[in-house]
Amino acid sequence: MARYTGPKTRIARKFGEPIFGEDKVLAKKNYAPGQHGQNRRRKTSEYGTQLREKQKAKYTYGVLEKYFRNLFDKAARTKGITGEVLLQLLESRLDNVVFRLGIAPTRAAARQLVLHRHITVNGQVVNIASYHVKPGDVVGVRERSKSLEVIADALAGFNHSKYPWIEWDESSKSGKLLHVPAREDIPENIKEQLIVELYSK
């Protein structure tokens, strides 16, 4: 499956936020990339602002346009506030849940763990990053993968209480999705209403 593999720091600087995780370069150069990055004063149009928000969401969750559009259409058909439902669907992706559980340091690393068959859902190995995790599902580390250094390093010192919609069991190295997260519990700085306005044109 296709995914973005280009320069991540450049994208983070474009949005002025560490959307791929902590970035030392972003801390030093918190302005847009390129020769005129520091001097850019041009006012962004309404369309430009909406497009920027959509791109930020896509890069944050590591998805491409076609998948994102299909997910938006699904959110629009679902009962509730479309923008909020869209973020909840993105949060329910298996690679994102693995990231939120602290099993991987980034979503990209979580995606790799899923694709390499290190992750189970309800005891069964699942290697589809976009798999939709439902409330009550238990996401864990495959038995023979529990000794992997990358997983041990990620879990060391991770605060599992910061996401109230998931419950972590240290003894089994698994977490349970208790319920779909409310919008106020999702920490991403995304203005989802702008995405709804963009797609509604």
Disulfide bonds with the S-S distance in Angstrom:
none
